């Protein structure tokens, strides 16, 4: 159906073996998908949609690539029109939009830095101007910086990480809530690091823990309005954030047995997107304040 995914074989999609990635590094956050080797698998050609999101409008932050791109594709296949907020990854964003257009759904791209609350309001205003409503908000954008010690984390890094990973979620939610109706859904991307920690990602892990608390608090606050708020806590996933933050040598063993993932591999973005679809659809209508854990078999205490 989509030629750029013709290379995806059934064996590759279902293969659970230890996968070693070629050494690679990008000197920019949050990274570019089009230069990654191999390309992340963001689309399952064997998936059969059933109209779970027919007529819905979804905003996805960080929707240009990685997990956000897979969410956008899956939501579009299920009948939603898509608003993608991204920083400056124009080539990745345009590829995502082009594929959604080919699926017969509408997609608009809104570049901008969501650390600034005015840009969050702009995304929501553009969504309303173009579609007249908003049904789903996926807060997904993030940055992470590898540091061996807390003493290596500068004030600027700490602020940038929290502003991107937490403040933007707060700003986007604050801007979108006045437009949400009963039955709407907010989904926040947290991480396994919120539950297990990571000695090299102290500030990042802290933001992901904050997102769990934000999700639970928002759920309690919005439940009377019929708005559900849930989260997804992925384990290691092959996205642009990995080569943009890890060293070449660390990328080689990312997600493999050396990182103690029970399935001995990193996840692919399309495998994570199904959790978001469940939380966005009526299938999860009795669920709020919860976090799903697609993480390769890690056991976490929630």
C-alpha positions as CSV (number, residue, x, y, z in Angstrom):
1,X,0.0,0.0,0.0
2,X,2.8,2.4,0.9
3,X,6.0,1.7,-1.2
4,X,8.4,3.0,1.4
5,X,7.4,0.1,3.6
6,X,7.8,-2.6,1.0
7,X,11.0,-3.7,2.7
8,X,9.1,-4.7,5.8
9,X,8.8,-8.5,5.9
10,X,6.6,-10.5,8.2
11,X,9.6,-12.2,9.6
12,X,11.2,-8.8,10.5
13,X,8.1,-7.6,12.2
14,X,7.7,-10.7,14.3
15,X,11.4,-11.4,15.0
16,X,12.3,-11.3,18.7
17,X,16.0,-12.0,18.4
18,X,18.9,-10.0,19.7
19,X,19.4,-7.1,17.2
20,X,22.6,-5.1,17.1
21,X,22.4,-1.7,15.5
22,X,25.3,-0.2,13.5
23,X,27.3,2.4,15.4
24,X,25.9,5.9,14.8
25,X,25.5,9.2,16.5
26,X,23.7,12.4,15.8
27,X,24.9,15.7,17.4
28,X,21.5,17.2,17.7
29,X,18.4,16.6,19.8
30,X,15.8,15.2,19.4
31,X,17.3,13.7,16.2
32,X,16.4,12.9,12.6
33,X,14.8,9.6,11.5
34,X,15.7,9.9,7.9
35,X,19.4,9.4,8.6
36,X,19.0,6.4,10.9
37,X,20.3,3.0,9.9
38,X,18.3,0.9,10.0
39,X,15.1,2.9,9.6
40,X,12.7,2.4,12.5
41,X,9.7,0.4,11.6
42,X,6.7,2.7,12.0
43,X,4.1,0.9,10.1
44,X,2.7,-2.6,10.1
45,X,1.4,-3.5,6.6
46,X,-0.5,-6.4,8.0
47,X,-2.6,-4.3,10.3
48,X,-6.4,-4.3,9.5
49,X,-8.1,-1.1,10.8
50,X,-11.7,-1.1,12.1
51,X,-12.6,2.6,12.3
52,X,-11.9,3.0,16.0
53,X,-11.2,6.7,15.7
54,X,-13.5,7.6,12.8
55,X,-14.2,11.3,12.7
56,X,-11.8,12.1,15.6
57,X,-9.1,14.8,15.6
58,X,-5.8,14.1,17.4
59,X,-2.9,16.4,18.3
60,X,0.4,14.5,18.6
61,X,3.5,16.4,19.9
62,X,6.7,15.0,18.5
63,X,4.6,13.3,15.8
64,X,7.2,13.8,13.0
65,X,9.2,10.6,13.8
66,X,9.7,7.8,16.2
67,X,6.8,6.7,18.4
68,X,4.9,9.9,17.5
69,X,5.0,9.0,13.8
70,X,3.7,5.5,14.4
71,X,0.9,6.9,16.6
72,X,0.0,9.3,13.8
73,X,-0.1,6.5,11.2
74,X,-2.1,4.2,13.3
75,X,-4.6,6.9,14.3
76,X,-5.0,8.0,10.7
77,X,-5.6,4.4,9.6
78,X,-8.3,4.2,12.2
79,X,-10.0,7.3,10.8
80,X,-8.6,10.3,12.7
81,X,-7.3,13.6,11.2
82,X,-4.0,14.5,12.6
83,X,-2.2,17.6,13.9
84,X,1.5,17.1,14.3
85,X,3.5,19.4,16.5
86,X,7.3,19.2,16.1
87,X,10.4,21.2,16.7
88,X,12.3,21.6,13.4
89,X,12.6,18.1,11.8
90,X,10.9,19.3,8.6
91,X,12.0,16.4,6.3
92,X,10.7,13.8,8.8
93,X,7.5,15.7,9.4
94,X,6.7,16.1,5.7
95,X,7.3,12.4,5.1
96,X,4.8,11.6,7.9
97,X,2.3,14.1,6.5
98,X,2.6,12.7,2.9
99,X,1.9,9.2,4.1
100,X,-1.1,10.3,6.1
101,X,-2.4,12.2,3.1
102,X,-2.1,9.0,1.1
103,X,-4.2,7.2,3.7
104,X,-7.0,9.6,2.9
105,X,-6.8,11.6,6.1
106,X,-6.0,15.2,6.7
107,X,-2.8,16.2,8.4
108,X,-1.4,19.6,9.3
109,X,2.2,20.3,10.5
110,X,3.0,23.0,13.1
111,X,6.7,23.5,13.9
112,X,7.6,25.3,17.1
113,X,9.3,25.0,20.4
114,X,6.8,23.8,23.0
115,X,9.0,24.9,25.9
116,X,7.2,28.2,25.1
117,X,3.6,28.2,26.3
118,X,2.6,30.5,23.5
119,X,3.6,27.9,20.9
120,X,1.4,25.3,22.7
121,X,-1.6,27.7,22.5
122,X,-0.8,28.2,18.8
123,X,-0.9,24.4,18.1
124,X,-4.4,24.2,19.8
125,X,-5.6,27.3,18.0
126,X,-4.5,25.9,14.6
127,X,-6.2,22.6,15.3
128,X,-9.5,24.4,16.1
129,X,-9.1,26.7,13.1
130,X,-8.6,23.7,10.7
131,X,-10.8,21.0,12.2
132,X,-13.2,22.8,14.6
133,X,-12.6,20.4,17.4
134,X,-10.1,18.3,19.3
135,X,-10.8,14.8,20.6
136,X,-7.4,13.4,21.5
137,X,-4.2,14.9,22.8
138,X,-1.0,12.9,22.8
139,X,1.8,14.5,24.7
140,X,4.9,12.8,23.4
141,X,7.8,15.2,22.7
142,X,11.0,14.6,24.7
143,X,14.8,15.1,25.0
144,X,17.4,13.2,26.9
145,X,21.1,13.8,27.6
146,X,23.4,11.1,28.8
147,X,25.4,12.2,31.8
148,X,27.5,9.9,34.1
149,X,27.0,12.0,37.2
150,X,24.5,14.5,38.6
151,X,27.5,16.9,38.9
152,X,27.7,16.9,35.1
153,X,24.1,18.2,34.6
154,X,24.1,21.9,34.1
155,X,21.3,24.3,35.1
156,X,20.6,24.8,31.4
157,X,20.3,21.1,30.7
158,X,18.0,20.6,33.7
159,X,15.7,23.4,32.7
160,X,15.7,22.4,29.0
161,X,14.8,18.8,29.9
162,X,12.0,19.7,32.3
163,X,10.6,22.4,30.0
164,X,10.5,20.0,27.0
165,X,9.4,16.8,28.8
166,X,7.1,18.2,31.5
167,X,6.3,21.9,31.0
168,X,5.1,21.3,27.4
169,X,2.7,18.6,28.6
170,X,1.3,21.0,31.2
171,X,1.1,23.8,28.6
172,X,-0.5,21.7,25.9
173,X,-3.1,20.2,28.4
174,X,-4.0,23.6,29.8
175,X,-4.5,25.0,26.3
176,X,-6.6,22.0,25.0
177,X,-8.9,21.2,28.0
178,X,-11.4,24.1,27.2
179,X,-12.1,22.4,23.9
180,X,-12.4,18.8,25.0
181,X,-15.8,17.2,25.4
182,X,-16.9,14.1,27.3
183,X,-15.3,11.1,25.8
184,X,-12.0,12.9,25.0
185,X,-8.7,11.3,25.8
186,X,-5.3,12.7,26.9
187,X,-2.3,10.3,26.7
188,X,1.1,11.2,28.1
189,X,4.3,9.4,27.2
190,X,6.3,8.6,30.3
191,X,9.0,5.9,30.4
192,X,10.2,2.7,32.1
193,X,12.9,5.0,33.7
194,X,10.1,6.6,35.8
195,X,9.8,3.2,37.6
196,X,13.3,1.7,37.4
197,X,15.4,4.9,37.2
198,X,18.6,5.2,35.1
199,X,21.9,6.2,36.5
200,X,22.9,8.0,33.3
201,X,19.6,9.8,32.7
202,X,18.9,11.3,36.1
203,X,17.1,14.4,34.9
204,X,15.2,12.6,32.2
205,X,14.1,9.9,34.6
206,X,12.9,12.6,37.0
207,X,10.8,14.2,34.3
208,X,9.2,10.9,33.4
209,X,8.3,10.3,37.0
210,X,6.7,13.8,37.1
211,X,4.7,12.8,34.0
212,X,3.3,9.8,35.9
213,X,2.2,12.0,38.8
214,X,0.8,14.6,36.3
215,X,-1.2,11.9,34.6
216,X,-2.7,10.7,37.8
217,X,-3.5,14.2,39.1
218,X,-5.1,15.2,35.8
219,X,-7.2,12.1,35.7
220,X,-8.6,13.0,39.1
221,X,-9.2,16.6,38.0
222,X,-10.9,15.8,34.7
223,X,-12.8,12.7,35.4
224,X,-16.0,14.7,36.2
225,X,-15.8,16.3,32.8
226,X,-15.7,12.8,31.1
227,X,-12.1,13.3,30.0
228,X,-9.8,10.3,30.4
229,X,-6.1,10.8,31.1
230,X,-3.7,7.9,30.8
231,X,0.0,7.2,30.0
232,X,2.3,4.9,28.2
233,X,5.7,3.9,29.6
234,X,7.8,2.4,26.8
235,X,11.0,0.5,27.4
236,X,13.9,0.8,25.0
237,X,12.6,1.7,21.5
238,X,14.5,2.4,18.3
239,X,13.8,6.1,17.7
240,X,15.9,9.2,16.7
241,X,16.3,10.0,20.3
242,X,18.7,7.0,20.7
243,X,21.4,8.0,18.2
244,X,20.9,11.6,19.2
245,X,21.8,10.9,22.8
246,X,23.8,7.7,23.1
247,X,27.4,7.2,21.9
248,X,28.2,5.1,18.8
249,X,29.3,2.2,21.0
250,X,26.2,2.3,23.2
251,X,24.0,2.3,20.2
252,X,25.5,-1.1,19.1
253,X,24.1,-2.8,22.2
254,X,21.0,-0.7,22.7
255,X,18.0,-2.9,23.8
256,X,20.0,-6.1,23.6
257,X,20.8,-8.6,26.3
258,X,23.5,-6.3,27.7
259,X,20.8,-3.9,28.8
260,X,18.8,-6.8,30.4
261,X,15.7,-6.5,28.4
262,X,13.9,-9.9,28.8
263,X,13.0,-10.0,25.1
264,X,16.7,-9.3,24.1
265,X,15.8,-6.6,21.7
266,X,14.7,-3.0,21.4
267,X,11.1,-2.3,20.5
268,X,10.1,-0.8,17.2
269,X,7.8,2.3,17.2
270,X,4.8,0.6,15.6
271,X,4.8,-2.0,18.5
272,X,4.3,0.9,21.0
273,X,1.6,2.7,19.0
274,X,-1.1,0.1,19.7
275,X,-1.1,1.1,23.4
276,X,-1.9,4.7,22.4
277,X,-4.7,3.5,20.1
278,X,-6.2,1.5,23.0
279,X,-6.2,4.5,25.3
280,X,-7.5,6.8,22.6
281,X,-10.4,4.6,21.7
282,X,-13.6,3.6,23.4
283,X,-12.0,0.2,24.1
284,X,-10.5,1.9,27.2
285,X,-13.6,3.9,28.2
286,X,-13.4,2.5,31.8
287,X,-9.7,3.3,32.2
288,X,-8.2,6.6,33.5
289,X,-5.2,7.5,35.6
290,X,-3.4,4.4,34.4
291,X,-0.1,3.7,32.6
292,X,0.5,0.9,30.1
293,X,4.0,-0.7,29.9
294,X,5.1,-1.9,26.5
295,X,8.7,-2.6,27.5
296,X,9.9,-6.0,26.3
297,X,9.0,-7.9,29.4
298,X,10.4,-5.8,32.2
299,X,8.5,-6.1,35.5
300,X,7.8,-2.7,37.1
301,X,6.1,-1.6,40.2
302,X,3.4,0.9,39.4
